Each structure stands twice: as structure tokens, then as C-alpha cells.
Amino acid sequence: MTGSNAIARIPTGINGFDHVTLGGLPAGRSTLVSGTTGSGKTLFAVEFLSRGIMRFNEPGVFVTFEETVTDIRRNSASLGFPIQSWEDDGKWAFVEASASIGEDAPAVGAYDFGALVARIEHAVRQTGARRVALDSLNAIFTRFADISVVRHELFRVASALKALGVTSVLTAERPEEYDGVTRYGVEPFVLDNVIILRNVLRQGRRSRTVEIVKFRGATHRTGEWLFTIDPRDGIVVVPLAFLTPSDHASLARVSSGIPELDEMCGGGFYRDAIVLMTGPTGTGKTLASLRFAAAAVEAGERCLLCTFDGTRGQLFRTAASWGLDLKAMQASGLARVMSSYAEVTSPEDLFLQLRRAVEEFAPARLVIDTVSALERVVAPRTLLDFIIALGAVLRQSEITTLLTRTPSGRLISADAPAIASDIAGLSDVWIQLRYVEGPAEIQRAIAVLQARGSAHDHRIRQFWIDDTGMHIGGPLRGVPHVFTGATDPGTAWGSPESEATEGPSG
């Protein structure tokens, strides 16, 4: 909606969430936040008030029906929310309703909502609160056997909050991830806005998502959006928390560490480029990554290397076999190695680790070897969100990035070829390594399939690897057959005739 009819918004301040809502929660209204156990409902309510105080100087009132005030203070302090200090300053007030809900309470007429509303009103006026959070409604509504009573009492609460002029968040439990919005089914009809938090088990891993089911009379993004809970930043919606428009593009170039590859790419990579290098196992992707890192160190720049398919010791040994002293690079303070297996952590948590490393180490270059390791353990859409978010952070800081990927045989689903094309589409430079079958031996070939904003070599060229590194020769001619090492329908070079003269245009 636009103009005078537009509904005013109140930003939540939660990382990335206001991008999903297109500006925040509708002001002066109540929003239901529903989710299963462990989905992040209480944290959402706490952050809604905490970010309001920290970023907008808007006091808040927290009504708790389940957790004790002491527990909420302690758990929130670990995220950097000094609730006790805000209470002392008159910016935060608790209304503790948990003590009045006993296990032996009768089923009907067990709770005095009039008294609760009076306590909330007193706290709001005392603090000047603009935000109120109630966590969780189920603690009360389980006392009522009649659904019509639940609906009536919820309407009373929502009307009272609206009369106070506050923007409120009410949390509620839902029994299943994809079966109904709430336990009772009446809450979405009473409240103007409904948000669902999910904590779904996919491919053996828990994945949290947020979805806006409705904002009555207000626009919002649709669908499920991946989020994680960071020990330092709280709720972070990926990738929306990091997508900020920029008109700047670097014209400076950096070396790949392989002179002939620089020549093929028109003089090296642009400093803010995302480079994708694909090829079967053994074609030289890790070697190219190490030369890329060594070029950074030789130029006096920092490089962060991340490997997901081996240990730190294996990487050091591999580098030494080509005359590269990775330990010395690390000791110089210009290189840092992060090593783990993709199965150990979720992609959203891995993204936050990388972002933090980028902030703390301030590298000029980043290597991820290999993206294929993540394909083993995550859904294609999740992987794409990871790369979109990472690319946004790296471009803002003008960090030249090299991603490697092993095609085909490592793919885990029928969707993977489409995701492979999506990853290539998000990259500025796409370099492909291949095996080719010659008269008496298997040879290696390289082509630059894409180099945005730059002239580049369109030819397929031969290269070889020896104990001194990678060497790129002239164009391949008369090659009868391209041998990939596995089937990958999305990355064929074409006919032998085209391979003998020039590769595809970027």
C-alpha cells in the first residue's frame, strides 16, 4: 500500500527480518509468532523488545507465563541484552504471570484476564512502553476446554493492547511444523498478523525458517526464509540481513597466481570478483587455490583459506609438495586456514563463522575449497542462500573470492544440476577444468567460460601440472573427445570442432 493509506511500520531491529516484512511489524497491532519447541519464539519476543531499546530507544514490557524472570534475564545476558540494567533505567518492565498459573488450576474460568490487562497497562504507563511481548499464550489457554472461550479471551487481550497504542508480539505453540498455524486454530482469525517459525529436520539436520502467513492490509515477502540463532547476534535471517544495494564496482585487478590464467582472464581478476572454478577430482583446483593464496601473500595481502574436504595437516602437506610453505604464510600473519568437515556444522552457522573471520582477520582474498562438500549435506536452496549471503558480504568489502566445485558424481539430488547453474550465475568469473582423451593419454584442459565486464580468452587450452605447479599452454587442436570423469549435463563444452578452435563466450 502507498500514500496516506499505507500502514505505519515499526522496525523490529532483528537482523534481516525487517527485509522480510518490508519495513517491520504493522504499528499499533498485535502479531502472533507461532512455532514448535526450539524454533526461537521466546528469543524473537526478547529481541523485539531488546532491539527496540538498543536501536530506537523504545521501552518495552515483557509478560511471561512460563519462564521465570530470573531465567529470562540470565539467558538474555548471554546474547548481550542487559535486561537488569534496562529495568533499573525504567526502560524494561516484567509482568510475571507464571506464578499465578498453578498445575492444580481448574479448567474453566481459571485466569483473570482483567487483572492481567490492568497489570500490563500499569507497566506500559510506568515505562512509556511502545512495545509489548507476551510469552506464551498456551500456558493460559490450556486451561480452557472450550475453544470459543479461547477465542473470546484472546480477542479481549488483543483489544486491550490495541487500546494502549502499543505494538505487540504474542507467542504460541504449534504441534507440527506443517500442520496448522497454532494448536487451537482460532488465534490467526483473531489477530491481524501471523508469523510462523519452523525448526525442520531435513537430510539429518535441523534448519530454522521464518514465514509471514499474513499481515492484514500490509505487504510482505512470501515464502520461507532461512534463519539461524547466533550466540552473539541473536536471530539472523540469511541472506536478507546482508543484501544491501551498491553502485560501486572495483576496476583494480589482482593476480590469480598463475600468469597464463591472468592472461586468459584479461589481466587477472577484478578485486571484488567472485570466481568459480569447476572440475573433476584431480584436475588441479586445490593447486590453483593455493597459488591464488600465495599470490596474495606475495603482494602483502591477507588471505583466508577454508577447506571442507580435508584436514589442516593435509592441506599443509599438499602445499609443500608444490613448493609452497603454507605454514610460513600463516606464521607471517598474512594467511589463515579454517579447516572442518561440512557435516560438522550447518551452512547458516558456517556463514556466520566466515563473516566473523572476515570482520576480525580483514582478508583481501578468500578461498573456499570446495563448495561441493556443502552439497553433500544441505538442500540446494539452502546452499544457494549461503552463497548469496556470502557474496553480498564479500563484495561490500571488495574481497576477491575463489570458490571451487567438483561436478556430477558428487551431486546429491536431481535438483543439483540446476543449482550448479545458479552458482555459476552468481559468479563473476567461471573457469572450467576438464580431462580430455588424447591418442595415448588423458590430458587436462582449461577454459574461461565467463568473465563479466572483461575481455577474456575464449579458447580451450591445454595445461599440465608438475612439481613446480600449474602451467597453461596453447589451444587444444584436433581433440577427438572430451572426458569429464563423470556425467554433468550442465557443463558440456560442445562439439569436438568447437573445442578445437574456441570455447564458449562469456
N, C-alpha and C positions, 0 to 999 in steps of 0.2 A: 504494500500500500504506500502511496506517496501523498505529499502535501499535507493539508490540515487533517486528513483522515488517517494519517499514519499513527500507529500505536507507539507510544514512547517506550524506549527500552532502558533497562538498567544493566550495564555490563557486569558479568559475574566475576571477571578477572581471572577465571580458571584458564590455564594455558591451552589455547586453541579452541576452547568450547564456544567462545563468542563468535568465532568464524562459522561454526555450525549453525548457530542461532541467527546469524546475520546481524549481530549487534548486541545481543544479550537477551535476558528474560523480559517479557512484557511487564512494564512497570505497574505497580499497584495491584497486581494479580497474584493468585496462588498457582504454583506449579507443582504437580505431582512427579516425584522421582521414584520410579518403581524398579526393583531388581531382586535377584536371588541373593542368597547368602554369599558374601565375599565379593559382590560386584562393585562396591565402593559407594553405597548410598550415604552412610554416615559421613564419610570423608567429603563427599560432594556438599553436604549440608554445612560441615565445618568450614570448608574452603569458601563457600558462598559468603559466609559472614566474615571470615578472616581476610579474604581479598578485598572485601568492601571496606574494611577498616584500613588495611595497609595501603591500598591504591587510591581510594576515593574518600577516605575519612568519613565513612558512613557507619555509625554504630549499629549493633545488632543484638538480637535476643535469641537465645538457643533454648528450645523447650525439649527436654529429654524425658522419654517414657521408659527407656530400657537401661542404657548405660548410666553409671553414676557420674556426677560432675567431676569427681577426682580422676576417674579413668579418662574422661574426655580431655581434661587439662593435660594429663600425662602423655596420652597418645598424640595430641596435637603439638606438644612441645618438641617432639622428635622431628616434626616437619618444619620447625621454625616459627610456629604460631604461639606467641607468648600470651595465652589467654588470661592468665592470672594478672599480668601487668595491665592488660586492657580492662579487666574488671576494676582494678584499682584506679584506673583513669576514667572510669564511668563510660567506657565505650562498648563494653560487652556485659550482658546480664544473662544469668541462667534462670530458667523456671524449671525446677526439678519436680517432675510429676511421677517419677519412677517409684518413689517411696509410698505413694498413695495407691499403687496398684498391687494388691496382695494376691497371693496364689489362692486364697480362700474367698476371694470376692465373688458375690453372686453373679449370675449370668446376665440378668436384665436390670437396667437402671443402676448399674454399679458405679458409674462415673458421673461426677457433677461437672458438666461442660461449662455451666455458667460460672462456677468458681474458677475453672481453668482460664476462661476468657478474661475474667477480671484480673487474674494474676499476670497474664500476658499484657493486657492493656496498661497495667501499672508499670511493668518493666519497660514497655515501649516509651511511655511518657517520661519515665525517670532518666532514660539514656538518650532520648531523642532518636530512637532507632528508626532506620529506614528499611532494614532487612530483618526477617524473622525466619527461623528454621524450626520445624517440628520433626523429631526423630524418635520413634517411628509409630505411625498410626495403628499398626497391627496390635501393638501392646494393649491398646484400648478396645479395638473393635472385636477382638477375640472374645470379649466378654458379652457380646450381644449375639443372641441366637437368630434374631430376625434381621434379614438383610435390609428391610425397609427402615429399621431403626438406624443401621449403619449409615444409610444414605442421608437420612434426616439430620443426624448428628454431624456428619461431615459438612453438610450444607451450612449448618449453624457456625461451625468453625471458620469455613471459608468466608462467609458473610461478615463475621466479626473482624477477620483480618483485613478484608477489603475496606471496612468502615474505618479502620485505623490508618488507612492510607499507606500501608507497608507492602513491600514486595516479599512474598514468602515462598519457601520451599518446604514441601511436606513429603517425607519418605514413606514408602510402603513396601512390604514384602510381596513377592510373587512366587508361586510354587515351581514354575517351569520357565526355561529360557524362551521357548517359542510357543507357549500355550496360554493365551490370555494376557492381559496387561497387568492385572492385580489379582490378589487372592479372592476378593469378593465380587469384582466385576462392576461395581457401581461407581467407584472413585473417578474413572475417566469421564463419566457423564455429569458429574457434579463440578469438577474443576476445569478451568479454562485451558490449561496447558498440561501435557503429559510427556515425560521423558522416560525412556527405558534404558537401564544399564544392564549389560549382559556379561557373563563370565563363562564362555562356552568352551567345552573340551573339543578341540579339533586336532586330528593327527597326533594324539597323545599329549597335546599341550593346551593349557588354558589361555584363552585370548579374550580380552575385555573389549567391548564395543559400547558405543552410546548411540541412541537413535531418538530423534524427536518424532513422536507419534502425532502430536497436534499442538499448534499454537493458535488458539481461536482468533481469527481475524488478522493474523500476522504471518508473514512469510518466514521460511526457514529452509535449510538444506535438508534433503531427504536421504534415506538410507542409513546403514550402519557405518559408524566411524570408529576406527581403531583408537584405543587409548591405553595408557599404562599408568601405573602409580609409582612415581619416583620418590625415593627416600628424601630427596632434597626439594624437589619442585612440586610434589603432590600429583594431582591429576594432570596428565599431558596428553592432549588429543593429537595423534600423528596421522597425516603430515600437516594438518591445518595450522598447528601452532607455529609453523616455521615458514609458511608461504607468504612472503612479503614482496610486492612488486618492485622491480628495479629497472631503470632505464640504462644503467651503466654496463658496458661490456669492455673488457680489457683488450688492448691492442698489442700488449707486450707478449713475447713468446719465450718459452723455456725449452730446453733440450730434453729429448727422451732418453738420452744417454747412449743412443745408437745413431751415429752420424748419418748413415744411409736412410734410416727411418725418419729423421728430421727432414731430410731432403724430400722424401716421399710425401710428407705432410706439409710441404710448402714453407719449411724453415723452422719446424718444431711445433709444439702445441701452444695455443693461447693460454695465458696464465690462469684464466678462470674456466678452463675446459674440463669436461668430464669425458674421459677416454675409456672406451670399452674395447678390450682385446679378447677375442674368442678363438678357440682352437681345441682340438682333441688333446688328450693327455700326451705329454712328451714333446709337444711342438715348440716349447720354449717360452711359455707365458711367465713362469716364475723367474726365469733368467731375465726377461725383459723388465719385469717388475724390479728386480734387484739393480739392474743398470739404471733404471729410472730413479731409484732411491740414491744410488751412488752419485748420479749427476747432480742431485740436489745438494749433497754434502760437499761435492767438489766446488759448487757455486756458493758455499757458505750458507745454504738454506736448510731448514729443518724438514724432516720427512717422517711421517708416521706410517709404519708398515703393520698391516693387520692380516694374519693368516688364520684360516679356519679349517685347514686340511692337514695340519701337522703341528709339531711342537716347535718351540723356540730353538732348541738344540738342533733339530733337523734343518731349520732354515739357515742357521749359522754354518752348518756343515755344507749345505748346498752352495751358499755364497762363497765359501772358501775354495770349493772345487773349481770355481771360475776366477779365482784370484781376488775376490772381494772380501775384505776384512770387516764383516758386519759388526763384530764385537767392538772393534776400534771406532767405527762410526758411531755406535751407541755411546761409547765412553767419551767421545768428543762432545756429546750433548746435542748433536745435530740429527741423530736418528733415534727413534723409539720403536720397539717391537711389541705389539699386542698379539698374543697367541692363545687361542682357545678353540674348542670344537663347537660347531654350530648347534649341536644337540644340547649344549650346556645352558644356553640362555635363549630367551625369546627375542625376535628381531626388534621389537619396540624397545626392550631393555638394552639390547646391543646398540641401537641407535643412540640412546641417551648416554651410554658409555663413550661412544665415539664423539658425540657432541661435547661431552665434558673434557675428553682428551684434547679435542681441538681448541677449546677455550683455555685449557691450562698449558698445553705444550706449544700452541700457536704455530703449527707447521705450515710451510709453504706448499707442501705436497702430501698426498695421501695415497696409499696403495691398499687395495682390498683383494686378497688372493685366497679364495676365489668366491665369487657370488654363487657359484653352483652348489657350494656347501650349504647355503641357506635354502636352496631349492629342495634339498632333501627333507627338510623338516617343517616348512611353512607352506601355507596356501599361496597360490600365485598372486592374489590380490594383496595379501599381507606383504609379500616381497616387493610388490610394486610401490606400496605406500612407504616402505622402508627406503627405497631408492629415491623416491620423490622428495621425501623429507630430508634425506642426507644431501641430495643435490642442491636443495634450497639453501641449506646451511653453508655448504662448501662454496657455492657461487658468491654468496654475500661476502665471504672472506677472501675470495679470489684464490682458493686452494686448488692447485692443479691435481686432478684425481685420476688414477688408473685403476679400473675395475677389470678383473679377469673372469672369464667364464668358460666352462667346458660344456659343449653342446651335447645333444642327443642322448647317448646311453645313460647319462646321469639324470635325465629328466624323469620326474616322478608322476606325472599325470598327463592326460590328454590335453589339458589347458596349457602345458608348459611351452609349446612352440609359440603360441600367441603371446605369452609373457616374454619370451625371448625377443620377439619383435618389439614389444613395448619398451623393454630395457634399452634396446638399440635406439629406439626413437627418442629416448630421454637423454641420450649421449650426444656429445658434440662431434666426437671422432670415433669411428668404428674401424678397427683393424682386425683382419681375419687371417689366422694362420691355418694352413692346411697341409696334409700329406698328399703328394701326387705320385702316381705309379709310373716310373720310367721303364726303359727297356730291360734294365737289370737290377734296379734298386728302387726303394721308396725314397723320394726326395721331399724336401719341405718347400712350401711356397707361402708368400705373404702378399696381401693386397689391402689397400686403404679403400674401404667401401664408402666412407662418408667422412667429410671434414668440413663442417659448417663454416661458412664465411671465409673459406680459404681455398686457394688453388691446391691441387694435390695430384700425385701420380696415379693414373688410372690403370696402370699396367699390373699384371700379376708377375711378381719377381721371385726368383729363387733365393733361398737363404740356407745357411748351414751353421752348425754350432760346433765349436771346438773348445779346447781348454782355456782359450782366451776370451770366449764369449760368442755373441751372435754376429754374423756377417751377412749382409744382403748383397746379392749380385745383380745381374742383369735380368731382363724379362725372360720368362719361360717360353720356349717355342717348340711346337710340334709335340706337345704333351698329349698322349692318347687318352688318358683317363685321370679324373680327379678322385683321389681316395681319401675319404674323410676320417676313416677309423671307426665310424658309426653312422647311423642314419639320422640326419637332421634336416627335415624337409624345408625348413625356413631359410637355409643359408647356402644353397647351391650357387655356384658361380656361373653356371650356364654351359653352353656347348664347348667342345674342345677347340673349335675355331676361335671363339671369342676369348678363350683362355690364352690362346697363343699370341694374341695381339694386345688386347686391352681389357681391363676389368670393368666392372660396373661403375657408373658415375656416382659421385657423392652428392 
